[in-house]
Amino acid sequence: MTNLPQEPTKKLGLVIDLDICVGCHACAVNCKEWNTGGYGNALSDQDAYGASPSGTWLNRIHSFEAIPQDAQGQPVPSDARIVHFPKSCLHCDDAPCVTVCPTGASYKRAEDGIVLVNEDHCIGCGLCAWACAYGAREMDEAAGVMKKCTLCVDRIYNDNLPEEDREPACVRSCPANARHFGDLADPQSDVSVMVAARGGVDLMPEQGNRPVNKYLPPRPKTSSCASSNEEEAPNLVKLAQENTRGGAAQSGFLGWLDNALSRM
Protein backbone atom coordinates (compact mmCIF):
# COMPACT_ATOMS: atom_id res chain seq x y z
CA MET A 1 0.00 0.00 0.00
CA THR A 2 1.07 3.58 -0.62
CA ASN A 3 1.38 6.19 2.10
CA LEU A 4 0.24 9.76 1.58
CA PRO A 5 2.81 12.53 2.08
CA GLN A 6 2.56 15.07 4.85
CA GLU A 7 0.22 17.97 4.12
CA PRO A 8 1.72 19.63 1.03
CA THR A 9 2.51 23.33 1.38
CA LYS A 10 1.60 23.76 -2.30
CA LYS A 11 -1.65 22.36 -3.71
CA LEU A 12 -2.02 22.78 -7.44
CA GLY A 13 -5.54 22.26 -8.69
CA LEU A 14 -8.48 23.49 -10.72
CA VAL A 15 -11.39 25.78 -9.98
CA ILE A 16 -14.35 25.21 -12.30
CA ASP A 17 -17.12 27.79 -12.63
CA LEU A 18 -20.40 25.94 -13.23
CA ASP A 19 -22.12 29.27 -13.90
CA ILE A 20 -19.99 29.79 -17.01
CA CYS A 21 -19.34 26.30 -18.44
CA VAL A 22 -21.29 25.91 -21.70
CA GLY A 23 -20.67 22.19 -22.13
CA CYS A 24 -18.74 22.57 -25.39
CA HIS A 25 -16.35 19.67 -24.52
CA ALA A 26 -13.33 21.67 -25.74
CA CYS A 27 -11.55 20.84 -22.48
CA ALA A 28 -12.17 17.12 -22.88
CA VAL A 29 -11.07 17.05 -26.51
CA ASN A 30 -7.89 19.05 -25.91
CA CYS A 31 -7.12 16.92 -22.86
CA LYS A 32 -7.46 13.79 -24.98
CA GLU A 33 -5.24 15.22 -27.70
CA TRP A 34 -2.48 16.44 -25.37
CA ASN A 35 -2.33 13.32 -23.22
CA THR A 36 -2.37 11.00 -26.21
CA GLY A 37 0.97 12.41 -27.31
CA GLY A 38 2.40 13.47 -23.94
CA TYR A 39 2.90 12.02 -20.46
CA GLY A 40 2.68 8.22 -20.22
CA ASN A 41 1.13 5.82 -22.71
CA ALA A 42 -1.32 7.09 -25.30
CA LEU A 43 -5.04 7.22 -24.49
CA SER A 44 -6.46 4.43 -26.64
CA ASP A 45 -9.80 4.06 -28.39
CA GLN A 46 -11.63 0.84 -29.24
CA ASP A 47 -13.91 0.53 -32.27
CA ALA A 48 -13.66 4.30 -32.68
CA TYR A 49 -15.67 4.38 -35.91
CA GLY A 50 -17.79 1.29 -35.29
CA ALA A 51 -21.15 0.59 -33.73
CA SER A 52 -19.90 0.50 -30.11
CA PRO A 53 -17.03 2.98 -29.71
CA SER A 54 -15.25 3.31 -26.39
CA GLY A 55 -12.05 4.86 -25.17
CA THR A 56 -10.07 6.42 -22.36
CA TRP A 57 -10.83 10.01 -21.42
CA LEU A 58 -9.32 11.88 -18.48
CA ASN A 59 -11.93 14.63 -18.52
CA ARG A 60 -15.65 14.18 -19.12
CA ILE A 61 -18.59 16.57 -19.07
CA HIS A 62 -22.03 15.58 -17.79
CA SER A 63 -25.08 17.77 -18.35
CA PHE A 64 -28.03 17.96 -15.97
CA GLU A 65 -31.33 19.81 -15.78
CA ALA A 66 -31.38 21.56 -12.40
CA ILE A 67 -34.68 22.77 -10.95
CA PRO A 68 -34.16 24.91 -7.81
CA GLN A 69 -36.55 24.93 -4.88
CA ASP A 70 -38.18 27.83 -3.06
CA ALA A 71 -38.13 28.45 0.69
CA GLN A 72 -40.92 25.92 1.17
CA GLY A 73 -39.04 23.23 -0.72
CA GLN A 74 -41.25 23.43 -3.79
CA PRO A 75 -39.70 23.24 -7.27
CA VAL A 76 -39.51 26.45 -9.29
CA PRO A 77 -39.71 25.31 -12.94
CA SER A 78 -39.33 28.87 -14.23
CA ASP A 79 -35.81 28.94 -12.79
CA ALA A 80 -34.79 25.58 -14.31
CA ARG A 81 -31.45 25.56 -16.07
CA ILE A 82 -29.01 23.18 -17.73
CA VAL A 83 -25.81 22.75 -15.72
CA HIS A 84 -22.76 21.35 -17.47
CA PHE A 85 -20.56 19.51 -14.99
CA PRO A 86 -16.92 18.78 -15.96
CA LYS A 87 -15.38 15.90 -14.03
CA SER A 88 -11.80 14.72 -13.69
CA CYS A 89 -9.41 13.73 -10.90
CA LEU A 90 -9.73 16.10 -7.94
CA HIS A 91 -6.22 15.39 -6.53
CA CYS A 92 -7.60 14.77 -3.04
CA ASP A 93 -5.56 15.40 0.09
CA ASP A 94 -6.87 12.17 1.59
CA ALA A 95 -6.83 10.19 -1.66
CA PRO A 96 -8.10 6.61 -1.13
CA CYS A 97 -6.93 5.71 -4.64
CA VAL A 98 -3.38 6.18 -3.38
CA THR A 99 -3.59 4.31 -0.10
CA VAL A 100 -5.33 1.30 -1.70
CA CYS A 101 -2.70 0.79 -4.42
CA PRO A 102 -0.82 -2.50 -3.76
CA THR A 103 2.27 -1.64 -5.82
CA GLY A 104 2.83 2.03 -5.05
CA ALA A 105 2.02 2.95 -8.64
CA SER A 106 -0.53 5.52 -7.49
CA TYR A 107 1.04 8.29 -5.45
CA LYS A 108 0.60 11.89 -4.35
CA ARG A 109 3.50 14.28 -4.85
CA ALA A 110 4.74 16.07 -1.75
CA GLU A 111 6.01 19.10 -3.66
CA ASP A 112 2.71 20.17 -5.27
CA GLY A 113 -0.03 17.75 -4.19
CA ILE A 114 -0.63 16.28 -7.66
CA VAL A 115 -1.82 12.66 -7.71
CA LEU A 116 -0.14 10.58 -10.43
CA VAL A 117 0.24 6.99 -11.61
CA ASN A 118 3.61 5.39 -12.30
CA GLU A 119 2.51 3.31 -15.27
CA ASP A 120 5.63 1.13 -15.09
CA HIS A 121 4.48 -0.11 -11.67
CA CYS A 122 0.75 -0.32 -12.41
CA ILE A 123 -0.56 -3.89 -12.72
CA GLY A 124 -4.04 -2.89 -13.84
CA CYS A 125 -5.80 -4.39 -10.80
CA GLY A 126 -8.38 -1.59 -10.75
CA LEU A 127 -8.46 -1.17 -6.97
CA CYS A 128 -7.85 2.57 -7.26
CA ALA A 129 -10.84 2.94 -9.58
CA TRP A 130 -13.04 1.13 -7.06
CA ALA A 131 -11.74 3.38 -4.27
CA CYS A 132 -12.31 6.65 -6.16
CA ALA A 133 -15.65 8.15 -5.13
CA TYR A 134 -15.75 10.34 -8.23
CA GLY A 135 -15.20 7.79 -11.00
CA ALA A 136 -12.18 9.78 -12.14
CA ARG A 137 -9.94 6.84 -13.08
CA GLU A 138 -10.19 4.83 -16.27
CA MET A 139 -8.51 1.63 -17.36
CA ASP A 140 -6.81 1.90 -20.73
CA GLU A 141 -7.67 -1.35 -22.48
CA ALA A 142 -4.75 -1.17 -24.89
CA ALA A 143 -2.06 -0.34 -22.32
CA GLY A 144 -3.56 -2.33 -19.45
CA VAL A 145 -2.84 0.44 -16.96
CA MET A 146 -4.91 2.94 -15.04
CA LYS A 147 -5.21 6.48 -16.40
CA LYS A 148 -6.13 9.73 -14.70
CA CYS A 149 -5.73 13.50 -14.93
CA THR A 150 -2.13 14.57 -14.35
CA LEU A 151 -2.84 18.32 -14.30
CA CYS A 152 -0.61 18.26 -17.36
CA VAL A 153 2.65 18.01 -15.41
CA ASP A 154 4.44 17.91 -18.75
CA ARG A 155 3.03 21.36 -19.55
CA ILE A 156 3.04 23.30 -16.30
CA TYR A 157 6.75 22.65 -15.64
CA ASN A 158 7.88 22.74 -19.27
CA ASP A 159 10.38 25.58 -19.78
CA ASN A 160 10.26 25.02 -23.53
CA LEU A 161 6.68 26.29 -23.67
CA PRO A 162 5.72 29.98 -23.60
CA GLU A 163 4.75 31.01 -20.08
CA GLU A 164 1.10 31.48 -21.03
CA ASP A 165 0.94 27.83 -22.13
CA ARG A 166 2.26 26.45 -18.84
CA GLU A 167 -1.15 25.48 -17.56
CA PRO A 168 -3.32 22.38 -18.05
CA ALA A 169 -4.57 21.84 -21.59
CA CYS A 170 -8.19 21.96 -20.44
CA VAL A 171 -7.68 25.40 -18.88
CA ARG A 172 -5.83 26.74 -21.90
CA SER A 173 -8.53 25.61 -24.32
CA CYS A 174 -11.68 26.67 -22.43
CA PRO A 175 -13.38 29.30 -24.63
CA ALA A 176 -15.64 30.52 -21.84
CA ASN A 177 -12.87 30.92 -19.23
CA ALA A 178 -14.76 28.57 -16.90
CA ARG A 179 -11.64 26.71 -15.79
CA HIS A 180 -8.85 28.16 -13.66
CA PHE A 181 -5.55 26.74 -12.42
CA GLY A 182 -3.39 27.69 -9.48
CA ASP A 183 -2.16 27.01 -5.95
CA LEU A 184 -5.14 26.43 -3.66
CA ALA A 185 -2.89 26.30 -0.59
CA ASP A 186 -2.01 29.97 -1.11
CA PRO A 187 -4.88 32.14 0.20
CA GLN A 188 -3.64 35.05 -1.92
CA SER A 189 -3.65 33.14 -5.23
CA ASP A 190 -6.24 34.02 -7.86
CA VAL A 191 -7.98 30.66 -7.50
CA SER A 192 -8.18 30.91 -3.71
CA VAL A 193 -9.58 34.44 -3.87
CA MET A 194 -12.13 33.24 -6.43
CA VAL A 195 -13.20 30.34 -4.20
CA ALA A 196 -13.58 32.63 -1.18
CA ALA A 197 -15.56 35.24 -3.11
CA ARG A 198 -17.95 32.80 -4.79
CA GLY A 199 -18.30 30.18 -2.06
CA GLY A 200 -16.44 27.43 -3.88
CA VAL A 201 -17.38 23.94 -2.75
CA ASP A 202 -15.94 20.44 -2.56
CA LEU A 203 -17.52 17.66 -4.59
CA MET A 204 -19.17 15.13 -2.23
CA PRO A 205 -17.51 16.45 0.97
CA GLU A 206 -19.25 13.71 2.98
CA GLN A 207 -16.71 11.24 1.54
CA GLY A 208 -13.96 12.89 3.59
CA ASN A 209 -11.46 12.87 0.71
CA ARG A 210 -10.73 16.62 0.91
CA PRO A 211 -10.49 17.26 -2.84
CA VAL A 212 -8.16 20.06 -3.89
CA ASN A 213 -10.23 21.02 -6.94
CA LYS A 214 -13.19 23.29 -6.22
CA TYR A 215 -16.45 24.06 -7.99
CA LEU A 216 -18.07 27.48 -8.12
CA PRO A 217 -21.84 26.94 -7.93
CA PRO A 218 -24.19 28.49 -10.51
CA ARG A 219 -25.54 31.88 -9.49
CA PRO A 220 -29.30 32.06 -8.86
CA LYS A 221 -30.99 32.58 -12.20
CA THR A 222 -33.47 35.19 -10.96
CA SER A 223 -30.74 37.25 -9.28
CA SER A 224 -28.54 37.40 -12.34
CA CYS A 225 -31.44 38.31 -14.62
CA ALA A 226 -32.70 41.01 -12.28
CA SER A 227 -29.33 42.71 -11.97
CA SER A 228 -29.33 46.24 -13.38
CA ASN A 229 -25.81 47.21 -12.37
CA GLU A 230 -24.23 48.54 -15.55
CA GLU A 231 -20.72 47.81 -14.24
CA GLU A 232 -21.58 44.10 -13.91
CA ALA A 233 -23.74 43.78 -17.04
CA PRO A 234 -23.17 46.47 -19.70
CA ASN A 235 -26.37 47.75 -21.36
CA LEU A 236 -25.86 46.72 -24.99
CA VAL A 237 -29.11 48.33 -26.09
CA LYS A 238 -28.00 51.73 -24.81
CA LEU A 239 -24.60 51.20 -26.42
CA ALA A 240 -26.23 50.32 -29.71
CA GLN A 241 -28.49 53.37 -29.71
CA GLU A 242 -25.50 55.65 -29.29
CA ASN A 243 -23.93 54.32 -32.50
CA THR A 244 -24.79 55.63 -35.93
CA ARG A 245 -23.97 54.55 -39.42
CA GLY A 246 -24.42 56.65 -42.53
CA GLY A 247 -26.32 59.28 -40.54
CA ALA A 248 -29.10 56.85 -39.61
CA ALA A 249 -29.47 55.66 -36.05
CA GLN A 250 -29.08 51.93 -35.59
CA SER A 251 -31.05 50.41 -32.72
CA GLY A 252 -30.73 47.25 -30.70
CA PHE A 253 -27.92 44.73 -30.52
CA LEU A 254 -27.93 44.18 -34.28
CA GLY A 255 -27.35 47.88 -34.79
CA TRP A 256 -24.36 47.82 -32.48
CA LEU A 257 -23.03 44.72 -34.25
CA ASP A 258 -23.54 46.30 -37.68
CA ASN A 259 -21.68 49.41 -36.61
CA ALA A 260 -18.83 47.38 -35.14
CA LEU A 261 -18.42 45.31 -38.30
CA SER A 262 -18.42 48.42 -40.47
CA ARG A 263 -15.20 49.57 -38.80
CA MET A 264 -13.30 46.41 -39.75
TORKE-647027 format. One record per atom (N, C-alpha, C): residue in three letters; x, y, z. Coordinates in steps of 0.001 Angstrom, whole numbers, plus 500000, padded with zeros to 6 digits. Each point is the difference from the previous one (the first is absolute). Example, Ala and Ser with C-alpha at 12.3 -4.5 7.8 and 13.67 -1.06 7.14 Angstrom:
REM TORKE-647027
Ala513190494310507800;Ala499110501190500000;Ala500900501200500000;Ser499650501050499280;Ser500820501190500060;Ser499230501090500730;
//
This chain:
REM TORKE-647027
Met500832498806500000;Met499168501194500000;Met500874501255500000;Thr499453501084499525;Thr500745501245499850;Thr499599500987501081;Asn500980500614500625;Asn499727501008501016;Asn499854501376499352;Leu499146500814500581;Leu499861501381499551;Leu501093500856500618;Pro500456501027499293;Pro501020500882500584;Pro499389500883501077;Gln500858500655500761;Gln499501500999500932;Gln499286501098499224;Glu499174500769500695;Glu499200501038499354;Glu500890500884499125;Pro499777499965498682;Pro500835500812499103;Pro499811501490500271;Thr501084500754499907;Thr499901501457500168;Thr499511500663498715;Lys500064499270498887;Lys499512500490498718;Lys498991498998499464;Lys498826500485499615;Lys498936499123499511;Lys499483500523498666;Leu500577499480498937;Leu499563500413498670;Leu498684499303499662;Gly499094500755499430;Gly498705499421499656;Gly499192500927499126;Leu498768499584499743;Leu499104500725499107;Leu498830500594500778;Val499524501116499514;Val498730500576500443;Val499118500101498765;Ile498824499394500072;Ile499098499935498844;Ile498723500762500316;Asp499683500964499163;Asp498824500859500189;Asp498811499392499260;Leu499078499400500747;Leu498830499358499401;Leu499012501017499462;Asp500152501252500377;Asp499121501052499489;Asp500379500394498579;Ile501234499688499598;Ile500511500441498707;Ile500133498858499000;Cys500289498787500473;Cys500230498869499101;Cys498817499817499059;Val500297499920498701;Val498942499867498984;Val499912498584499454;Gly500790499084500528;Gly499915498617499580;Gly500479499739498588;Cys500977500768499543;Cys500472499870498613;Cys500934498814499790;His500541499429501109;His500916498864499973;His501381500345499422;Ala500312501283499841;Ala501331500371499511;Ala501076499526500972;Cys499725500073501290;Cys500980499567501003;Cys500268498509499887;Ala498942499221499809;Ala500162498548499906;Ala500770499607498745;Val499676500661498890;Val500653499662498734;Val501476500382500030;Asn500314501188500516;Asn501390500430500049;Asn500792499160501002;Cys499350499603501086;Cys500631499106500969;Cys500359498677499337;Lys499062499459499228;Lys500241498733499311;Lys501163500134499017;Glu500005501104499254;Glu501055500199499005;Glu501366500129500662;Trp500092500847501040;Trp501297500242500628;Trp500531498735500662;Asn499156499302500736;Asn500460498841500756;Asn500185498757499142;Thr499503500022498775;Thr500273498900499091;Thr501434500068499492;Gly500551501194499913;Gly501361500146499499;Gly500979500476501044;Gly499576500036501286;Gly500868500550501035;Gly500377499003501066;Tyr499719500335501244;Tyr500409499212501170;Tyr499418498587499937;Gly500835498983500235;Gly499524498630500074;Gly499604499420498660;Asn499320498841500059;Asn499529499340498791;Asn498842500787499380;Ala499791499791498721;Ala498919500696499306;Ala498642499565500531;Leu499003500881499886;Leu498627499676500392;Leu499337499293498825;Ser499715498727500159;Ser499537499198498867;Ser498495500092499805;Asp499573499660498794;Asp498587499872499654;Asp499769498601499447;Gln498788499483500232;Gln499617498700499467;Gln498759500168499116;Asp500082499455498797;Asp498879500067499053;Asp499546501450499822;Ala500987500890499790;Ala499713501430499987;Ala498961500396498964;Tyr499971499327498870;Tyr499063500352498935;Tyr498962498909499772;Gly499854499109500971;Gly499058498900499870;Gly498693500259500713;Ala499274498925500242;Ala498675500109500609;Ala500065500232501502;Ser501071499555500655;Ser500113500127501460;Ser501354500585500385;Pro500214501285499707;Pro501302500609500308;Pro500199500171501501;Ser501222499893500424;Ser500364500269501395;Ser501432500496500021;Gly500405500539501117;Gly501361500509500085;Gly500291500581501361;Thr501228500433500175;Thr500459500547501272;Thr500015501521499928;Trp499288500614500924;Trp499940501458500091;Trp500318500397501428;Leu500825501013500177;Leu500367500455501329;Leu499084501107500500;Asn499214500560499110;Asn499092501086500355;Asn498683499763499276;Arg498912499996500729;Arg498683499794499395;Arg499050501079500499;Ile498988500300499190;Ile499018501013500359;Ile498623499359500016;His499307500145501125;His498635499502500142;His499061501200500077;Ser498861499896499375;Ser499030501092499983;Ser498725499574500733;Phe499501500900500838;Phe498822499715500813;Phe498999501155499882;Glu498710499669500149;Glu498989501033500157;Glu499791500214501491;Ala500280501207500471;Ala499883500322501415;Ala498773500876500222;Ile499120499577500904;Ile498803500761500330;Ile500107500415501464;Pro500260501281500278;Pro500148500443501393;Pro498681499942500759;Gln500111500097501319;Gln498819499986500857;Gln499868501323500724;Asp498737500348500337;Asp499765501227500753;Asp500180499736501491;Ala499669500998500824;Ala500201499883501441;Ala499172498887500616;Gln498900499645499356;Gln499140498934500504;Gln500375498631499438;Gly501080499948499228;Gly500430498737499446;Gly499258499581498758;Gln499274500918499386;Gln499257499700498783;Gln500840500350498771;Pro499930499162498961;Pro500781500297498791;Pro499533501273499315;Val500958500701499401;Val499693501236499266;Val500387499768498539;Pro499078499434499201;Pro500340499659498609;Pro500454501186499165;Ser499533501197500330;Ser500392501171499216;Ser501476500326500145;Asp500616499502501068;Asp501428500244500229;Asp500862498799499593;Ala499394499031499306;Ala500763498812499578;Ala501115500403499047;Arg501093499288500055;Arg501130500293499137;Arg500781498719499740;Ile500763500004498910;Ile500894498899499694;Ile501369500322500604;Val500514499085500793;Val501320500159500612;Val500940498978499385;His501083500481499442;His501030499136499420;His501077499781501064;Phe500263498738500285;Phe500858499650501133;Phe501245499256499528;Pro501142500689499859;Pro501256499325499644;Pro500511499168501173;Lys500544498841499695;Lys500481499109501057;Lys501333499386499600;Ser500945500088500911;Ser501305499345499829;Ser500548499740501392;Cys501238499507500089;Cys500602499757501309;Cys500059501295500810;Leu499669499898501291;Leu499951501179500865;Leu501257500151500860;His500955499079499861;His501296500063500691;His499820500182501512;Cys499209499102500564;Cys499590500091501407;Cys501181499974500959;Asp499850500712501118;Asp501017499953501050;Asp499997498641500698;Asp498816499452500230;Asp499877498670500577;Asp499521499055498902;Ala500884499707499060;Ala499633499262498792;Ala499970498496500262;Pro498820499368500044;Pro499941498552500216;Pro500563499208498830;Cys500029500585498819;Cys500579499312498845;Cys501483499768500184;Val500634500848500803;Val501433499854500269;Val500245498934501061;Thr499267500094501102;Thr500271499096501118;Thr499588498559499703;Val499118499795499013;Val499561498641499688;Val500906499312498984;Cys500884500741499357;Cys500834499439498933;Cys501002498990500574;Pro500009498746499521;Pro500871498972500571;Pro501450500071499542;Thr500269500761498934;Thr501368500027499466;Thr500695501341500175;Gly499284500988500488;Gly500586501339500105;Gly499969500767498703;Ala499284499469498992;Ala499931500690498715;Ala499248501316500112;Ser498980500019500829;Ser499223501229500208;Ser500597500748501182;Tyr500320501262499798;Tyr500657500757501062;Tyr499639501478499908;Lys500176500696501114;Lys499748501435500074;Lys501322500707500247;Arg500292500984499172;Arg501278500694500085;Arg500018500961501191;Ala501109499966500736;Ala500121500863501169;Ala500241501448499615;Glu500629500220498835;Glu500395501363499643;Glu498860500866499486;Asp498928499388499440;Asp498918500819499464;Asp498612499368500163;Gly499930498834500631;Gly498712499378500287;Gly499340499295498839;Ile500662499892498858;Ile499399499341498831;Ile500024498489500197;Val498890499348499684;Val499899498540500064;Val500305499438498615;Leu500939499053499943;Leu500432499432498730;Leu500031498472500075;Val500205499385498841;Val500150498554499901;Val501317499693499300;Asn500845499207500653;Asn501206499501499356;Asn499587498783499181;Glu499872500182498694;Glu499443498950499155;Glu500921498786499894;Asp501281500170500299;Asp500916498864499990;Asp499734499046501159;His499384500527501072;His499727499185501182;His498540499553500065;Cys499158500572499161;Cys498569499671500044;Cys499769498607499427;Ile499234499169500713;Ile499692498648499544;Ile498567499889499482;Gly499299501124499961;Gly498654499992499442;Gly498982499271500847;Cys500191499955501324;Cys499071499268500870;Cys498665500716500157;Gly499993501324499820;Gly498757500766500065;Gly499550500381501389;Leu500794499698501038;Leu499580500339501359;Leu499829501505500185;Cys500864500779499372;Cys499913501456500153;Cys498708500537499407;Ala499555499402498891;Ala498751500432499381;Ala498815499685500904;Trp500043498853500674;Trp498942499651500936;Trp500014500946501191;Ala501179500447500419;Ala500102500858501184;Ala499618501442499719;Cys500105500430498736;Cys499708501398499655;Cys498499500252500043;Ala499590500941500838;Ala498571500307500149;Ala499452500770498816;Tyr500878500518499150;Tyr499574500900498937;Tyr500053499364498612;Gly500412498741499922;Gly500080499347498696;Gly500980500674499070;Ala501101500499500564;Ala500939500811499228;Ala501154499204499405;Arg500017498686500215;Arg501071499171499436;Arg499427499070498944;Glu500783499779498952;Glu499541499149498909;Glu501113499042499586;Met499614498756499791;Met500951498995499540;Met500189500129498492;Asp501226500121499566;Asp500290500027498573;Asp500115498561499510;Glu499073499584499157;Glu499950498597499576;Glu501221499602499186;Ala500535500916499237;Ala501163499668499172;Ala501270499885500831;Ala500191500936500932;Ala501225500011500808;Ala499899499101501222;Gly498776499735500465;Gly499826499166501184;Gly500384500679501291;Val499992501339499994;Val500345500756501202;Val498915501035500276;Met500006500490501241;Met499008500977500398;Met500427501402499559;Lys499023500763499542;Lys500247501370499543;Lys499226500988500854;Lys500537501204500108;Lys499319501063500734;Lys500601501349499634;Cys499306501057500363;Cys500491501358499775;Cys501328500209500714;Thr500953500575499304;Thr501322500294500560;Thr500205501493500258;Leu498951500791499784;Leu500132501462500017;Leu501041500468498993;Cys500237499149499011;Cys500958500319498930;Cys501366500387500578;Val500583499082500792;Val501313500287500583;Val501057500237498929;Asp499762499451498804;Asp500966500213498922;Asp499783501331499294;Arg499013500756500423;Arg499791501361499484;Arg500386501048501043;Ile499505499817501225;Ile500123501075500988;Ile501441500211500463;Tyr500863498992499816;Tyr501410500145500375;Tyr500911499997498781;Asn499445500198498830;Asn500767499899498758;Asn500559501371499609;Asp501301500189500200;Asp500643501281499688;Asp500084500259498501;Asn499749498983499185;Asn500048500197498556;Asn498714500597499448;Leu498969500078500828;Leu498733500594499584;Leu499964501471500399;Pro499287500829499236;Pro499790501384500444;Pro499298500002501360;Glu500262501007500795;Glu499471500028501361;Glu498486499895500035;Glu499324500607499019;Glu498537499964499999;Glu499444498610499713;Asp500841499110499469;Asp499557498632499714;Asp500313499033501130;Arg500637500470501059;Arg500369499115501101;Arg498848499866500996;Glu498927499478499496;Glu498816499688500787;Glu499328498794499357;Pro499126499302500725;Pro499375498804499428;Pro499313500292498672;Ala500023499001499119;Ala499417500162498669;Ala498534500372500071;Cys499279499450500972;Cys498568500297500112;Cys499760501463500343;Val500879500566500832;Val499869501412500377;Val500331500896498813;Arg501066499624499308;Arg500453500820498867;Arg498977500037498883;Ser499230498925499842;Ser499090499910498856;Ser498575500450500297;Cys499668500272501257;Cys498612500344500335;Cys499615501341499388;Pro499031500031499069;Pro499656501253499336;Pro499182500942500881;Ala499399499461501047;Ala499156500822500862;Ala500727500463501261;Asn501261499594500167;Asn500787500338501185;Asn499323499479501272;Ala499450498785499907;Ala499330499391501150;Ala500954499202500871;Arg501197499748499505;Arg500970499181500734;Arg501206500846500389;His500474499811501230;His501114500795500516;His500969499071500732;Phe501273500357499951;Phe501058499155500555;Phe500884500832500914;Gly500380499403501127;Gly500893500712500900;Gly500242499228501278;Asp500626500687500965;Asp500361499405501283;Asp498896500290501007;Leu499247498970500353;Leu498878500168500928;Leu500439499968501459;Ala501292499787500247;Ala500520500108501363;Ala500388501431500330;Asp500127500837498980;Asp500365501405500176;Asp498726500840500050;Pro499649500554501155;Pro498754500771500106;Pro499990501263499151;Gln501176500438499539;Gln500074501208499185;Gln499982499708498501;Ser500023498716499616;Ser499981499675498574;Ser498653500355499390;Asp499995500161498679;Asp498764500365499305;Asp498904498961500224;Val500374498722499974;Val498985498957500158;Val499434499997501419;Ser500840500223500997;Ser499525500029501379;Ser499086501196500245;Val500362501137499453;Val499153501190500133;Val498653499759499324;Met500028499348498847;Met498769499694499279;Met499098499069500808;Val500600498981500615;Val499232499052500803;Val499371500700501202;Ala500765500878500651;Ala499481500715501165;Ala498873500953499622;Ala500144500666498863;Ala499005500990499583;Ala498695499353499545;Arg500099498842499352;Arg498812499365499428;Arg499478498829500822;Gly500639499685501116;Gly499541498868500788;Gly500268498679499315;Gly501231499805499529;Gly500362498758499337;Gly499810498801500910;Val499596498883499423;Val499647498828500794;Val500789498771499563;Asp500087499035500926;Asp500566498692499700;Asp498922499125499365;Leu500422499087499160;Leu499080499007499453;Leu499876498849500996;Met498764499721500424;Met499711498908500940;Met500889500081501244;Pro499895501079500771;Pro500866500152501186;Pro499757498919501048;Glu498815499372499964;Glu499695498973500989;Glu500920498776499890;Gln500698499874498851;Gln500917498878499829;Gln501285500173500806;Gly500288501234500417;Gly501178500250500820;Gly501316499932499255;Asn499954500143498665;Asn501229499903499204;Asn500757501315499892;Arg499383501091500377;Arg500589501340499929;Arg500590500304498615;Pro499151500051498979;Pro500501500289498656;Pro500605501389499920;Val501080500111499232;Val500643501301499799;Val499183500843499022;Asn499553499381498911;Asn499199500732499014;Asn498706500492500629;Lys499569501185499579;Lys498767500593500514;Lys499054500329498846;Tyr498716500046500334;Tyr498971500401499045;Tyr499317501273500490;Leu499822500937499080;Leu499241501209500307;Leu498562499744499581;Pro499044500059500931;Pro498615499651499678;Pro499365501028499066;Pro498991499576499230;Pro499294500952499126;Pro499327501085500829;Arg500031501218499515;Arg499293501087500673;Arg498495499807499821;Pro499203500476500968;Pro498542499894499839;Pro499548500688498715;Lys499181499316499251;Lys499581500512498691;Lys499253501312500124;Thr499076500088500972;Thr499198501210500145;Thr500855501191500399;Ser501015499763500848;Ser500853501113500440;Ser500815500564498855;Ser500549499108499167;Ser500844500473498910;Ser499177500727498952;Cys498755499541499778;Cys499162500647498995;Cys499496501345500479;Ala499815500121501332;Ala499434501232500530;Ala501038501085500183;Ser501275499646499888;Ser501056500972500235;Ser499939501131498982;Ser500083501223500501;Ser499976501167499108;Ser501268500825500147;Asn500989499447500660;Asn501258500703500202;Asn500765500030498687;Glu500203501188499439;Glu500622500109498692;Glu501465499596500041;Glu500651500094501193;Glu501391499577500082;Glu500113498484499902;Glu498990499263500485;Glu500039498552499945;Glu499464499477498679;Ala498980500658499439;Ala499397499543498752;Ala499783501212499099;Pro500912500304499097;Pro499873501174499135;Pro498697499971499199;Asn499372501179499859;Asn498725500125499285;Asn500290500106498512;Leu499897498880499276;Leu500326499987498579;Leu499006500809499183;Val498747500039500461;Val498993500761499260;Val500354501482500007;Lys500373500522501183;Lys500390501400500093;Lys501226500263499151;Leu500954499067500039;Leu501213500140499201;Leu499659500040498524;Ala499076499146499590;Ala499639499936498594;Ala499332501285499531;Gln499143500563500856;Gln499265501197499610;Gln500900501212499880;Glu501160499945500625;Glu500931501122499921;Glu500853499947498739;Asn499939498876499263;Asn500776499849498782;Asn499168500397498786;Thr500643500564499038;Thr499326500352498749;Thr500822499526498826;Arg499316499787498889;Arg500691499606498792;Arg499320500692498825;Gly500785500717499235;Gly499445500684498837;Gly498953501033500353;Gly500084500568501230;Gly499059501032500400;Gly498706499451500556;Ala499749498698499869;Ala498759499421500509;Ala500288499248501282;Ala499159500229500998;Ala500191499336501277;Ala499709498521499873;Gln500876499182500562;Gln499801498563500029;Gln499570499618501414;Ser498967499201500131;Ser499493499668501320;Ser500199498523500297;Gly500040499692501297;Gly500087498618500425;Gly501392499415499835;Phe500131498748500401;Phe501279499317499943;Phe500500499860498579;Leu499078499751499050;Leu500418499845498611;Leu500561501300499448;Gly499469501116500473;Gly500543501282499576;Gly501410500207500493;Trp500230499635501267;Trp501357500093500545;Trp500943499086499233;Leu499552498770499721;Leu500828499051499274;Leu500303500504498596;Asp499000500562499329;Asp500190500513498647;Asp501018501130500003;Asn499912500859500977;Asn500936501115500093;Asn501417499529500281;Ala500114498979500875;Ala501314499465500314;Ala500654499351498798;Leu499218499253499225;Leu500538499328498819;Leu500379500997498908;Ser499318501129499957;Ser500307500986498959;Ser501359500631500197;Arg500550499906501200;Arg501305500608500277;Arg501144499059499635;Met499709498760499680;Met501044499020499731;Met500526500119498585;
//
